[in-house]
Amino acid sequence: MTTEYYNKVPKDMKKNLRYRANVILEAKHNKNLAEELWIACSRDLLFYINTFCWTYDPRVGSGKIPFITYDYQDEALLEMDDAMGTRDLVIKKSRDMGASWMLLTVFEWRWHFTPGQSFLLVSRNEDYVDKPGNPKSLFWKIDFLHQNQPGWLLPKMTRTKLRLTNESNGSTIDGESTTGDVARGDRRTAIGLDEFAAFDVDAGYRALASTRDATNSRIFNSTPAGSGNAFYDMAHKAETPQLTLHWTQHPDKSEGTYTDEYGKVRSPWYDAECRRCAHPQEVAQELDIDFSGSDYQFFDGKLLDEIERKVCKPPMAVGELEYDREALSPSGFSAGPKGRLSLWREPDGLGNLANDRRYVIGVDVATGTGSSNSVMSVADAMTGEKVAEFVCPNTRPEELGQYAVALGRYFRDGNDREAFLIWEAPGPGRNFGDVVLESGYRNIFYREQENLVTKVATKTPGWWPTKDSKRGLYGDYRRALQSKTFINYSQPAIREAREIIFSVAGGVTHSRSVRNFDPSGARENHGDRPTADALCCRGIMRRKNTSAPIDIVEVPEGSMLWRRHLVESRKRDKKWW
């Protein structure tokens, strides 16, 4: 990596220090040289950094360290500079990669040498933005850069609380915390949001909304912190440019790199850091840039990786189910790119499917107001394959109920029996269930009587969640994925499963449910597909009047009670089919 003057700077520590000292001393007494160096710095970011910039690390001697860039930093710095004023950029990083110093130095360099620039620095509270004596503060770092530069290189400047003005060219750097609507009404060349994943969840989403119109260039810099936050959303937007700073790029940290028996890249430095980490989640967050691993993830990330890589595939057809709005009888499938229904079974020329199978439909019902998706998952009960998926954030429960009835009749078996239907009953599920029952649809799941070894169905339709029952529901689904008794072809569904986590209270929830504020309109993942898939899996396991998991009775294998339960489960399954 070379720029205009970069090759003039030695990168060896001792040689670099000597070069710096000689250049500064000579320029002090040579006005022409000082002017030439100013021009070189204004043209060449990398020359400026490697000649005149210092960083601070309290772990090393006096803490003052010459900023001598590694190759990965050169590339990263130029990419950050290229994004200024033109585009958003997400910086995903392992800890201690120098990302914050790099980002601030790019801001400062632009402020230093380019007229009319307006920058904003944002962090989670004001102490991290501008607090005297706090090296973690963003403005403290910029002040440190200036304190260690020769006077002839510095412009005339004014420094006040949360503001730095270059009086020579009119450029400014301001600071804000996330306590309000960041940059609302502003116009900025670029906005830097440091350690963005550490922002309060609501504040992170407010910052996304309030900065959107303030600049073309938002730089999001952070290690991951799970999936239920704005940084995760930005990092998983395909259209947002990404910059990854992984520990393996650092020559000191990657020295002695090897691959362990599980195929994971490691090094002596990495091994030592892992021993220092209190929990595997800390390793995932601070070292591996692993968003899922930095949550208390319910599903095995490696299993989901394997499914996404080997099993998931695009649907054979996308479109809508056509049906009579009065009789709720299907007339066939109509293909269309904007359809809500995806099929992994090819319909015939009339839009119909073969009826020699048995089907189950699991439904997660939303309000239909855009706050989350309504999802229907359809599976072949004979093979365990997911064959269809309906997804929409704006379908009301009543309309969804009509669609579900028609869909269940579309997926009839060879005996002209409609698909077995199971849905989450509370909330909007009540209105959904009313429509299903009023239509005369009867092949449905009924609530069980709790606290019985052999679950007994009640007369209450639908599946009713509790902390324990939801954990059991997802547990059954997880085992089905592991055993390959449920084959999920939907890539979005598998990706959403990564966001299912253990809650603090010991239950299971979606990572986004921990927040109250969410401007995304649910067109992003909200864990609705995994719920529908889990319900579908539960439906496959049970006849229509029970939903108890096969292994609900945890008794010694081979015992009399175990045998009795096995016989009963076989009878139930036989009766259903």
Protein Blocks (a to p, Z undefined) as FASTA:
>chain_A
ZZfklmmpcfbfklmmmmmmmmmmmmmmmmklmmmmmmmmmmmmklmmmmmgccddfkgo
nlpacddddfklmmmmmmmmmmgopaccdddddehklmmmmmmmmmmmmmmmmghiacdd
ddfbfklmocghiakbmklmmmmmmmmccfklpccddddehiacdfknopacddddfkbc
ehihiacfbdcdehkllpcfklmmmmmmmmmmmpcbdcdddddebjbbfklmmmmgmklc
cddddfklpmklmgoiacdfkopacdfklmmmmmmpmbfklmmmmmnopaklmpccfbdf
klmmmmmmmmgccdfbdcdddddfklopafbdcddfkbcbdcfbdcdfkopacfkbccdd
dddddehnopaccddddddfknopafbdcddfkbcfklmmmmmmmmmmmmccfkopacdd
dddfbhjllmmmmmmmmnopabdcddddehifbacddfbecjdddfklmmmmmmmmmmmm
mnopaccfblklmmmmmmpccdfkopacdfklmpmbdcklomacehlmmmmmmmmmmmmm
pcfkbcbdfklpacdehiaklmmmmmmmmmmmmmmZZ
